[in-house]
Amino acid sequence: MSSVIDSKTQTTNSNLSEQAIPAKSEFHSQMIAWRHWLHQHPELSFEELLTSDYIASVLEKHNIKMHRGLATTGIVASIQGSRKGGSIGLRADMDALPILEMNEFAHKSLHDGKMHACGHDGHSTMLLGAAVYLKQHNDFAGTVHFIFQPAEEGGHGGEKMVQEGLFDMFPCDSVYGMHNWPGLAVGKFAVHDKAVMAAEETINITVSGKGGHAAMPDQVIDPVLSGAHVITALQSIVSRNVAPTQSAVISISMVKAGSIANVIPNTIQLTGTLRYFEPEVGVMVKQRMHSVVENICSAMGTTGSLYFSEGYPATINTPKYAQLCADSAAKVVGSENVLRDMSPSMGAEDFSFILNANQGAYIWIGNGEVPAGQPEGGCMLHNTQYDFNDEISAAGASYWIQLVKDILV
C-alpha cells in the first residue's frame, strides 16, 4: 500500500519536522473532505447512524479491523504494531448539537436544526487520519484502539461505552482524548497536569406557595418573590464559602412561573447548572444550597425542594500521562507552542467517565484566536456560526501519531 504522505508538500518549518501529516498535503486534503462530509451530516446523541457508517467505510477501505455497536453507534478500531507491546486508547466524539447553523459555506449542515457546533466532526477526522496513517506505518510496539464515541453532548456516551465493556473488550494501559479550543492560536496545544474540565450537575428547584390575584398580594403566599430571594442568596455561596484558591459556579439559567400578568402562580421552577472541580467542594456547595432553599422559603412562608440531576464528573488528568502528551505535542509544534499553564475550563466533558475507568490525559488543540466582532473562523464552541478549523487537522492527527510512537516503543 502506498504512503499517505505527499513528499512534495513536506513542511519547511523546523518546529514541524516531526509532523507526520504535513499541512496542505494530499492526505490533509483527503481529511478535509472527510470532515466536510461529516459537518454536512450532523446527527444527535445515539443517532449517529450515517456518521458511524461513514467512518466505518473509511476504516474498511484501509483494511482496519473494527468493532461496531458499543453504546449503539460507537466504533472501536484496532491496529497492531509491527512488534509486541502494550496497548493504548485514543478517543474522539462523533455527535452534533440541536442547533440551527447560521453559516453559508458549501459544507454547512444539510440537517436543519442539527449542527456540528463543537467540532466533533474535526475530532473524528483527526482520529480517522491517524488510524489510516498508522495502518500504513505500524512501526510501533503493541496495539492502538481508536475509540469513536457517540453521545458526548449530554448523552453519557463515554459512560455507556465503559459500562458495556469498552476496557474489558479492548484493554488499554492508558487512554487519551483531545478537543479543539477556540481562542487558542492555531499551532498551539494546551496540556493540564490535573484538572481540565469541571464536574457538571443540573440544579432543579421548585418553590411552592399559594397563588391568587396579583392585585391582592396580602391574600397569597408569593412563590415568585421567594424564588427571587433564593436566586440572589445562591450567588453568595461561592463567594463566601468556596476558598478563593478553589472554583465553583452556580448559575440559574431558567425561570418558569405563571401564565398571565394579574395572577400570582402557585409555584415557580428554577433550573440551572452547578460546576466544580474537587468533589469535596461539590459536596459542601450542595449542602449550602439545600440550606439556602429550605431556610429562605421557610422564612417567607413557602416551601422549597431542591434536587440535582447527575451530569458529568470532573475531567482530571494523571500528571505523568499529561507530561507524555506535552512531550509528544512538542515534537509536532515545538515546545514553545505547548502551553502548560492555561486555566482549566468550567465546561464539562464525558471523557471524564473514561478517565475514571482508566488512566490517561485529555488535551486541547488551538482552533484559532477569536477575532473581535468577527465570528468567522473563530467562534466559540456551541455558537451558531462555529466551524472546526481545517487548518489544524493535520497537526492534530500528527500529534496522535507521535503519541503512539512515543508510548508504544
C-alpha positions as CSV (number, residue, x, y, z in Angstrom):
1,M,0.0,0.0,0.0
2,S,1.4,3.4,-0.9
3,S,2.2,6.0,1.7
4,V,-0.4,8.6,2.6
5,I,2.3,11.3,2.8
6,D,2.8,13.6,-0.2
7,S,6.6,14.1,-0.2
8,K,6.3,17.2,-2.4
9,T,4.5,19.1,0.3
10,Q,6.7,18.4,3.3
11,T,6.7,21.4,5.6
12,T,9.9,23.5,5.9
13,N,9.1,24.8,9.4
14,S,11.7,23.3,11.7
15,N,9.2,23.2,14.6
16,L,7.1,20.8,12.5
17,S,9.9,18.5,11.5
18,E,8.1,15.5,13.1
19,Q,4.6,16.3,11.8
20,A,3.7,13.0,10.2
21,I,0.9,14.5,8.1
22,P,2.0,17.9,6.6
23,A,-0.5,20.7,6.2
24,K,-1.7,21.2,2.6
25,S,-0.5,17.7,1.7
26,E,-2.6,15.4,-0.4
27,F,-3.6,13.4,2.6
28,H,-4.5,16.6,4.5
29,S,-6.9,17.4,1.6
30,Q,-8.5,14.0,2.0
31,M,-9.0,14.6,5.7
32,I,-10.7,17.9,4.9
33,A,-13.1,16.1,2.6
34,W,-14.0,13.7,5.3
35,R,-14.6,16.5,7.7
36,H,-16.8,18.4,5.4
37,W,-18.9,15.4,4.8
38,L,-19.3,14.8,8.5
39,H,-20.2,18.5,9.0
40,Q,-22.9,18.3,6.4
41,H,-24.5,15.3,8.0
42,P,-24.7,16.1,11.8
43,E,-26.6,13.6,14.0
44,L,-27.6,13.9,17.6
45,S,-26.6,11.7,20.5
46,F,-27.1,7.9,19.9
47,E,-28.5,8.8,16.4
48,E,-25.1,8.8,14.7
49,L,-26.0,6.1,12.2
50,L,-24.8,7.8,9.0
51,T,-21.8,9.2,10.8
52,S,-20.9,5.7,12.1
53,D,-21.4,4.2,8.7
54,Y,-19.2,6.8,7.0
55,I,-16.3,6.4,9.5
56,A,-16.6,2.6,9.1
57,S,-16.5,2.9,5.3
58,V,-13.2,4.8,5.5
59,L,-11.8,2.2,8.0
60,E,-12.9,-0.7,5.8
61,K,-11.3,0.9,2.7
62,H,-8.0,0.9,4.5
63,N,-8.4,-2.7,5.9
64,I,-8.6,-1.6,9.5
65,K,-10.2,-4.0,11.9
66,M,-13.1,-2.6,13.9
67,H,-15.9,-3.5,16.3
68,R,-19.2,-1.7,16.0
69,G,-22.2,-1.3,18.3
70,L,-20.8,-0.2,21.7
71,A,-23.2,2.4,23.0
72,T,-25.4,1.9,20.0
73,T,-23.3,3.7,17.3
74,G,-19.8,3.5,18.7
75,I,-16.8,2.1,16.8
76,V,-13.5,0.8,18.2
77,A,-10.9,0.2,15.5
78,S,-7.7,-1.6,16.4
79,I,-4.3,-1.6,14.8
80,Q,-1.4,-3.9,15.7
81,G,2.1,-2.6,15.6
82,S,5.0,-4.4,14.0
83,R,6.2,-5.6,17.4
84,K,4.6,-6.9,20.6
85,G,4.0,-4.4,23.4
86,G,1.3,-2.6,25.4
87,S,-1.9,-1.0,24.3
88,I,-3.4,2.5,24.4
89,G,-6.7,4.0,23.5
90,L,-7.3,7.2,21.6
91,R,-10.8,8.7,21.7
92,A,-12.8,11.1,19.6
93,D,-16.5,12.1,19.9
94,M,-19.0,11.9,16.9
95,D,-22.3,13.6,17.9
96,A,-23.7,17.0,17.0
97,L,-25.9,19.6,18.7
98,P,-29.6,20.6,18.3
99,I,-28.6,24.0,16.8
100,L,-29.7,25.7,13.6
101,E,-26.5,26.5,11.7
102,M,-26.2,30.1,10.5
103,N,-23.1,29.6,8.3
104,E,-23.4,29.9,4.5
105,F,-20.3,28.0,3.3
106,A,-20.6,25.0,1.0
107,H,-20.3,22.3,3.7
108,K,-22.9,23.8,6.0
109,S,-25.3,21.3,7.7
110,L,-27.9,19.6,5.4
111,H,-30.0,18.7,8.5
112,D,-31.9,21.8,9.7
113,G,-31.8,22.2,13.5
114,K,-28.7,20.0,13.8
115,M,-25.1,21.3,13.7
116,H,-21.5,20.3,14.5
117,A,-21.1,23.3,16.7
118,C,-18.5,21.8,18.9
119,G,-16.0,20.3,16.4
120,H,-16.7,16.7,16.9
121,D,-16.6,16.3,13.1
122,G,-13.0,17.6,13.3
123,H,-12.2,15.3,16.3
124,S,-13.4,12.2,14.4
125,T,-11.5,13.3,11.3
126,M,-8.2,13.8,13.2
127,L,-8.5,10.3,14.8
128,L,-9.5,8.8,11.5
129,G,-6.5,10.3,9.8
130,A,-4.2,8.9,12.5
131,A,-5.7,5.5,12.1
132,V,-5.2,5.4,8.3
133,Y,-1.6,6.6,8.6
134,L,-0.7,4.1,11.4
135,K,-2.2,1.3,9.4
136,Q,0.3,2.0,6.7
137,H,3.2,2.9,9.1
138,N,2.8,0.5,12.0
139,D,6.4,0.8,13.3
140,F,5.4,0.7,16.9
141,A,5.2,-2.0,19.6
142,G,1.7,-3.0,20.7
143,T,-1.9,-2.1,19.9
144,V,-3.8,1.1,19.4
145,H,-7.5,1.2,19.9
146,F,-9.2,4.1,18.1
147,I,-12.4,4.9,20.1
148,F,-15.1,6.7,18.1
149,Q,-17.6,7.6,20.8
150,P,-21.3,8.7,20.4
151,A,-23.4,11.0,22.6
152,E,-20.8,13.2,24.3
153,E,-23.3,16.2,24.3
154,G,-25.2,15.2,27.5
155,G,-25.9,11.6,26.4
156,H,-23.2,10.0,28.7
157,G,-21.9,8.1,25.7
158,G,-18.5,7.6,27.2
159,E,-20.1,6.2,30.4
160,K,-22.2,3.8,28.4
161,M,-19.2,2.5,26.4
162,V,-17.4,1.8,29.7
163,Q,-20.5,0.1,31.1
164,E,-20.8,-2.1,28.1
165,G,-17.3,-3.4,28.4
166,L,-15.0,-1.0,26.5
167,F,-11.9,-1.8,28.5
168,D,-12.8,-5.4,29.0
169,M,-13.0,-6.0,25.3
170,F,-10.2,-3.6,24.4
171,P,-7.8,-3.4,27.3
172,C,-5.7,-0.2,27.4
173,D,-2.8,0.7,29.6
174,S,-3.8,4.3,29.3
175,V,-6.3,6.4,27.2
176,Y,-6.2,9.8,25.7
177,G,-8.6,12.5,24.4
178,M,-8.3,15.8,22.6
179,H,-10.7,18.8,22.0
180,N,-10.3,21.8,19.7
181,W,-10.2,25.1,21.6
182,P,-11.3,28.4,20.1
183,G,-9.3,31.3,21.5
184,L,-6.1,29.2,21.5
185,A,-4.0,30.1,18.4
186,V,-3.5,27.7,15.5
187,G,-0.3,25.7,16.0
188,K,-0.6,25.5,19.8
189,F,-1.6,22.8,22.3
190,A,-2.6,23.2,25.9
191,V,-1.9,20.4,28.4
192,H,-3.0,20.4,32.0
193,D,-1.3,18.4,34.7
194,K,-4.6,17.7,36.6
195,A,-8.0,19.4,36.3
196,V,-9.0,20.1,32.7
197,M,-12.8,20.3,32.7
198,A,-15.3,20.7,35.5
199,A,-17.9,18.4,37.0
200,E,-21.5,19.4,36.0
201,E,-24.8,18.8,37.7
202,T,-28.2,20.3,36.8
203,I,-30.0,22.3,39.5
204,N,-33.7,21.8,39.9
205,I,-35.6,23.9,42.4
206,T,-39.4,24.2,43.0
207,V,-40.8,26.8,45.3
208,S,-44.4,26.4,46.2
209,G,-46.8,28.9,47.8
210,K,-50.4,29.9,47.4
211,G,-51.4,31.7,44.3
212,G,-54.1,34.3,43.8
213,H,-54.9,37.7,42.4
214,A,-51.8,39.8,41.7
215,A,-53.7,42.9,42.9
216,M,-54.3,41.3,46.3
217,P,-50.8,40.1,47.4
218,D,-51.8,40.1,51.1
219,Q,-54.1,37.1,50.3
220,V,-51.4,35.0,48.7
221,I,-48.1,33.4,49.6
222,D,-45.9,34.5,46.8
223,P,-43.5,31.9,45.4
224,V,-42.1,34.2,42.8
225,L,-40.8,36.7,45.5
226,S,-39.5,33.8,47.5
227,G,-37.8,32.3,44.4
228,A,-36.2,35.6,43.6
229,H,-34.6,35.7,47.0
230,V,-33.4,32.2,46.6
231,I,-31.7,33.1,43.3
232,T,-30.0,36.1,44.9
233,A,-28.9,34.1,48.0
234,L,-27.4,31.3,46.0
235,Q,-24.9,33.7,44.5
236,S,-23.4,34.2,47.9
237,I,-22.4,30.6,48.4
238,V,-19.4,30.5,46.1
239,S,-18.1,34.0,47.1
240,R,-18.4,33.3,50.9
241,N,-18.0,29.5,51.2
242,V,-15.6,28.4,48.5
243,A,-11.9,29.2,49.1
244,P,-10.6,31.7,46.6
245,T,-8.0,29.2,45.5
246,Q,-10.7,26.8,44.5
247,S,-13.5,27.1,42.0
248,A,-17.2,26.6,41.7
249,V,-20.1,28.1,39.6
250,I,-23.8,28.3,40.4
251,S,-25.9,29.7,37.6
252,I,-29.7,29.8,37.5
253,S,-30.5,30.0,33.8
254,M,-34.2,29.1,33.5
255,V,-37.1,30.5,35.5
256,K,-40.7,29.3,34.8
257,A,-43.7,30.8,36.7
258,G,-47.1,32.0,35.8
259,S,-49.1,32.4,32.6
260,I,-50.8,35.8,32.9
261,A,-49.9,39.2,34.3
262,N,-52.6,39.5,37.0
263,V,-52.2,36.1,38.6
264,I,-49.6,35.1,41.2
265,P,-48.9,31.4,40.5
266,N,-48.8,28.6,43.0
267,T,-45.2,27.6,42.0
268,I,-42.0,28.8,40.4
269,Q,-39.4,26.4,38.9
270,L,-35.7,27.4,38.9
271,T,-33.2,25.4,36.8
272,G,-29.5,25.9,36.3
273,T,-26.1,24.4,36.5
274,L,-23.5,23.7,39.1
275,R,-19.8,23.3,38.2
276,Y,-16.8,22.4,40.3
277,F,-13.5,20.5,40.2
278,E,-12.9,19.0,43.6
279,P,-15.6,16.5,44.9
280,E,-15.4,17.9,48.4
281,V,-16.2,21.4,47.1
282,G,-19.2,20.0,45.3
283,V,-20.5,18.3,48.5
284,M,-20.1,21.4,50.5
285,V,-21.8,23.7,47.9
286,K,-24.8,21.4,47.5
287,Q,-25.2,21.3,51.3
288,R,-25.2,25.1,51.4
289,M,-27.7,25.2,48.5
290,H,-30.1,23.0,50.4
291,S,-29.9,25.2,53.5
292,V,-30.5,28.4,51.4
293,V,-33.6,27.0,49.7
294,E,-35.0,25.5,52.9
295,N,-34.4,28.5,55.2
296,I,-35.4,31.3,52.8
297,C,-38.6,29.5,51.8
298,S,-39.4,28.8,55.4
299,A,-38.9,32.4,56.4
300,M,-41.2,33.6,53.6
301,G,-44.0,31.1,54.2
302,T,-43.3,29.0,51.1
303,T,-41.8,25.5,50.7
304,G,-38.9,24.7,48.6
305,S,-37.4,21.5,47.2
306,L,-34.0,21.0,45.5
307,Y,-32.5,18.1,43.7
308,F,-29.6,17.6,41.4
309,S,-29.6,15.7,38.1
310,E,-26.3,14.0,37.8
311,G,-24.2,15.1,34.9
312,Y,-20.5,14.6,34.3
313,P,-17.7,14.3,36.8
314,A,-14.7,16.4,36.5
315,T,-12.1,15.6,33.8
316,I,-8.8,15.1,35.7
317,N,-5.6,14.2,34.1
318,T,-2.9,11.9,35.6
319,P,0.2,14.1,35.7
320,K,2.7,11.6,34.2
321,Y,0.4,10.9,31.2
322,A,-0.2,14.6,30.7
323,Q,3.6,15.0,30.5
324,L,3.8,12.3,27.8
325,C,1.2,14.3,25.9
326,A,3.1,17.5,26.2
327,D,6.3,15.9,25.1
328,S,4.7,14.4,22.0
329,A,2.9,17.7,21.1
330,A,6.2,19.5,21.5
331,K,7.7,17.2,18.8
332,V,4.9,18.3,16.4
333,V,4.7,22.0,17.0
334,G,7.8,22.9,19.2
335,S,7.9,23.1,23.0
336,E,7.3,26.9,22.9
337,N,3.8,26.1,21.5
338,V,2.7,23.7,24.2
339,L,1.1,25.7,27.0
340,R,1.3,24.1,30.4
341,D,-0.3,26.9,32.5
342,M,-3.7,27.5,30.9
343,S,-6.6,27.7,33.4
344,P,-9.0,24.7,33.3
345,S,-12.5,25.2,31.9
346,M,-15.8,25.2,33.7
347,G,-17.2,23.3,30.7
348,A,-17.9,19.6,31.2
349,E,-16.8,16.6,29.1
350,D,-17.8,13.0,29.3
351,F,-14.3,11.8,28.6
352,S,-14.3,12.1,32.4
353,F,-16.1,8.8,32.6
354,I,-13.4,7.2,30.5
355,L,-10.6,8.7,32.7
356,N,-12.4,7.5,35.8
357,A,-12.3,4.0,34.4
358,N,-8.7,4.2,33.2
359,Q,-5.7,6.4,33.5
360,G,-4.6,8.9,30.9
361,A,-4.9,12.6,29.8
362,Y,-7.1,15.0,27.8
363,I,-5.6,18.0,26.0
364,W,-6.7,21.0,23.9
365,I,-5.6,21.9,20.3
366,G,-5.9,25.5,19.2
367,N,-8.7,26.2,16.8
368,G,-7.7,29.8,16.3
369,E,-8.0,33.1,18.1
370,V,-11.4,34.6,18.2
371,P,-11.3,38.0,16.4
372,A,-13.3,40.8,18.0
373,G,-16.6,41.3,16.3
374,Q,-15.8,38.7,13.7
375,P,-17.3,35.2,14.3
376,E,-16.0,33.7,11.1
377,G,-13.0,31.3,11.8
378,G,-13.0,31.8,15.5
379,C,-16.5,31.4,17.1
380,M,-16.6,29.9,20.5
381,L,-18.0,26.4,20.9
382,H,-21.8,25.9,20.6
383,N,-22.1,29.1,18.5
384,T,-24.4,29.1,15.5
385,Q,-21.5,30.2,13.3
386,Y,-18.8,28.0,14.7
387,D,-16.8,25.8,12.4
388,F,-13.9,23.5,13.1
389,N,-10.7,24.9,11.6
390,D,-9.5,22.6,8.8
391,E,-6.0,24.1,9.1
392,I,-5.4,22.3,12.4
393,S,-6.4,18.7,11.4
394,A,-3.0,17.7,10.0
395,A,-1.3,18.8,13.2
396,G,-3.9,17.1,15.3
397,A,-3.6,13.8,13.5
398,S,0.2,14.1,13.6
399,Y,0.0,14.6,17.4
400,W,-1.9,11.3,17.7
401,I,0.6,9.5,15.6
402,Q,3.5,10.9,17.6
403,L,1.9,10.0,20.9
404,V,1.5,6.4,19.7
405,K,5.1,6.2,18.6
406,D,6.4,7.8,21.8
407,I,4.4,5.5,24.2
408,L,4.4,2.2,22.3
409,V,8.2,1.8,21.9
